[in-house]
Amino acid sequence: MPVPSIDAGVLERGGVRLAISGPRATITLDRPDVLNAQTPATWQALRHIGEQLDPDVRVVVVRGSGRAFSAGLDRRMFTGEPVDGEPGGLGAILALSPEEADARIASYQAGFTWLRDPARVTIAAVHGHAIGAGFQLALACDFRVLAEDAQFCMAETGLGLVPDLGGTLPLVRLVGYSRAAEMCVTSRRVPADEALRIGLANSVVPAAELDAAVDLLVGAVVKSPAGAVSETLALIASAASGVSAEEQLAVERAAQLRRLQSFAALSAQS
C-alpha cells in the first residue's frame, strides 16, 4: 500500500506523528514535555493527514505520547508569545477581517471534522488528561477507549472562550443537553468511570491494557467488509442528526440497495 504524501516538516512543527500498518493508521500527538498541548500547527498537521490519508486505511487510532492524551491549548496561545513562528496566539485572529477570522477558525476545525467521515472508523485511545482541545479531539472520533486514569474536561468556558473545534455537537449527542451544558459551563473534570457510565466512553481498561484493548477493537472493526462498515456509520450518523423515522427508513433502503449492487458487481466479476 502506498504511504500517503505527508510533509515531515508539518508533522514535526505540529508535534504529530503518523504510522501506517496495513489498514490501520495511528496518529500520535508527540509533545510529551507539555502533555501534548496543541497549537495551530497541530491542527494543520491533523488536517493534512486527513486530506492525504490513503483510502485503503480503514481504521485511524488517535493517541498521545507520555503521561496524557492532550492537555488542550498550548499556554502560549493565551500570552501573545510567538507560536509556531507566528506572533500573537489567539489574539492574532482579531487582527484579521471577519471573513478571514472565520476562515482561519474553519481551517482549525478541519483538523478534527475529517475524523467523523464514515469512510473509516476512528478510535481515540485516551489516557491521562484530555482537556479542552484534547477532549474535542477525542469527541471527534467514533469510539473512545479509556485508561482508568483518563479525565475529560471542557475547559474553554472557564478560560473565557467557547469550545470551537467541533466538540459541542458530539458531546450533546452522547450525553444530552443538560449534562453537556453542565460539563462545559463548569469545566469540571469527568473521570473515566463516569465517562463510561454516561456514554462518553466505549470501554475503560487498566492503563497497561489500553494498547491491547485498542488492538482488539481494531481487529474487530476490520473483520467486516469496508463498504458495509462505512454505510453503517453513515446510517448511525443520520439517525443521530434527528431525521424523522420515515427519512431514516429511506436512508436505510438506499444504503441497502447500494450494498446489494456491490454484491452483484462482485458476483459478475467472479
N, C-alpha and C positions, 0 to 999 in steps of 0.2 A: 504494500500500500504506500503511495507517495506521501512523504511528510509535507504538511502544509507549509506554505511560504510565510514564515513568521520572522519579523525583523528582530534580531537578537538585541539590538540596542533598545528597542521599545521595551522588551521584556526586562532588560537589566535596569532601565530607568524606572520602570513601574514596580520592580521587585516582584515580578510574576514569572513563574517557571512552568513550562508546558512539557509533558511527556506523553507519548502515544505508544500504546501497545495493542496491536490488533484493533478491535472495535472500541477500545477504551482510550479516552484522553483524561489525563489528570492535570488539573491546574492547581498549582501551589502558590499561595501568597508567601513570599520568601523574604520577609524583613523581620526576622525573629527578634532583633535587638530592640525594635519598637512595637513588639506584639502585632506585627503585620498591619500597622496603621496604613491607611490608604491616602493616596494623592491623585490628582488628575491623571498622572502618568499611569497609575494602576488601572484606572478606568479606560484609558486609551488602549492599554495593553489587552485588557479583557475584551474590549470591542474588536480589536484587531484579530484576536483569536477567533471570536465568533464569526467574523467575516471570512476568514481564511481556512477554517477547520474543514478537513476533508469530509465529504458527505458519507464516506464509509464508516466514520466514527459514530457509534450508536449510543454510547454512554459517556457522559462527562462527569468526573468527580472533582469537586472543588474542596480544597483543604488549606490549612495553614501550617507553616513550619514553626517549630519551637513550642512555646507554652500556651499559645492561643490561636484561635481561628482568625480573628481580626478585632483589634481594639477600636475600630472606627476611623475617623478622620485623623490624619497627622496633625498634631497640635500647631504646627507652623501655619496651617491654613487659617488659623484664627489670629495670628500675631502680625501679619503683614510681612513676615520674613519671606525671602525667595523660596519658592517650592518648585522643584523640577526645572530650575533655571528661569522661572517666570516670577516677577515680583507681585506682591500684593495679596496672595492667597485668595480667600473668598471675597475680600473687598475689591479685588480687581474686576470682578463681574460688574460692579456698579459703574465702572468706567466705560462699559460698553453701552451701545444703544439698546433699547428694549428688545428689538428683534435679534440683535447679536447675543444678548444675555440669554434669551430664551433658547437660541440655537446652541449656545455653549452648554447649558444645563441638559438639553436634549442629548448632546453628544456624550455627556457623562452617563445619562440613563441608559444609553445604548450598550454600555459595557455590562449591564445587568439584564436587560429585557430579552436578549437573544437566548438566555438560558431557559426561557419559558417556551421556546419554539418546540412544537410537538415532533419535529423531525428527529429529536434524540431525547433520551432520558437524562436528567441532570440530578446529581446527588451531592448534597453538602455533607461532608464529614466534619463534624463540629466538636472541638474540644476547647476547654478554657473559655475565654471571653469571646462573645460575638456581639459587639456593641455598635449601635448606630449603623454606619455603612456596612459593618460586618454582619449585623442582624439582617439587613436588607439583602445582602448577597446570599445569605442562607435562604431567605424567603423567596428569592428568585428561582430557586431550584425546585424540582418536582418532589424530591424526597429529602428528609433531614435525618441523618443518623447521628446521635449524640453520645459522647462520652459522659460518664457520670458527673464529671466536673464542669460540664458546659453551663454557661449562663448567657441568656439573651437579654438585651436591653436596647430599647429605642430611645437613645439619649438626646436626640436633636432638640426636642421641645424644651428640655431643661437647659439647653445651651442658647436658647433664644432663636432657634431655627425650626425648620419643619423637615420631616422625612421626605426627601425628594428624589430618591433613587429607585422608585417603583415598589417600595415595600408596603405601602398602605393597603393596596388592593388585595394582595395575597394574605396579608395579616387579617383583614376583616373576613375574608372568605374562610380562613382556617378557624378563627376563634370567635367570630361575631363582633358586632359593633361595640357593645358595651365593654367587653374585655380588651378589644383593640384600643379603644379610646383611653381606658384606664392605664394600659401599658405605656402608651405614647405620652399622655399628659403628665403622668407621674415619673416617667423614666425609671421605673423600678426594675430590678433585676429578676429575671424569671429563671429559676433553677431547672435542671434537666428533668427532675421527676415531675414538676408541674407542667413543663412543656409537653411531656408525654401525655399527661392526664387531660390536657385541654386541646390536644390535637396539633401542636406545633412540631412535634417530633414523631417520626415513624417508629423509632426504637431508641432505647438507651442501653448502653453496654459499658462495662468497665473500660477505663481508658486504654488498658493494654490490649483490649479486644476490638478496638474501633476499626483498625485496618482490616482485620479478618471479617468483621461484620459487613463492612462495605464491599469487600471482595465477594462475599456470598450473595449480596444483593445484586451486584453487577452480573454475576453468573446467572442468577435467576432471570434478570431482565433480558439478557441476550439469548436465552433459550427460545423465546417466542419470535416469530417472524417479524422482521423490522417493519414492514408495511402495516401489519396488524397493530403493533405497538404504537406507531405514530398516529394511526387513525383513532385508536382508543384514547390516547392522550388528548387529541383534538376534541373527541366527544365529551370527555370529562370537563375540559375547559369550557366547552359550550354550555354544558349543564350548569357549571358554576357561575356563568355570566348572567343567569337569571332569565333565560329564554322561557317561553311558555312550553307546556307539555307537548302541544301539537308541533311547535317548531323543533323541539328536541327529537321527537319521533321522526320528523322529516330528515333531520340531520343524520340520524342513525340509519335510515333507509338508504340515503345516498352513500354513506360510508360503506355499508354492507355491499351495495352494488359494485362499488369500486373494488372491494376485496374479491368478489366473485369474478369480476372481469379480469383481475390479476391472476386468479387461479386458471381461468380459461386460457389466458395468454400463455401461461407456463405449460399447460397441457398441450397446446398447439405446437409448442417448440420441442416437446419431447417425442 
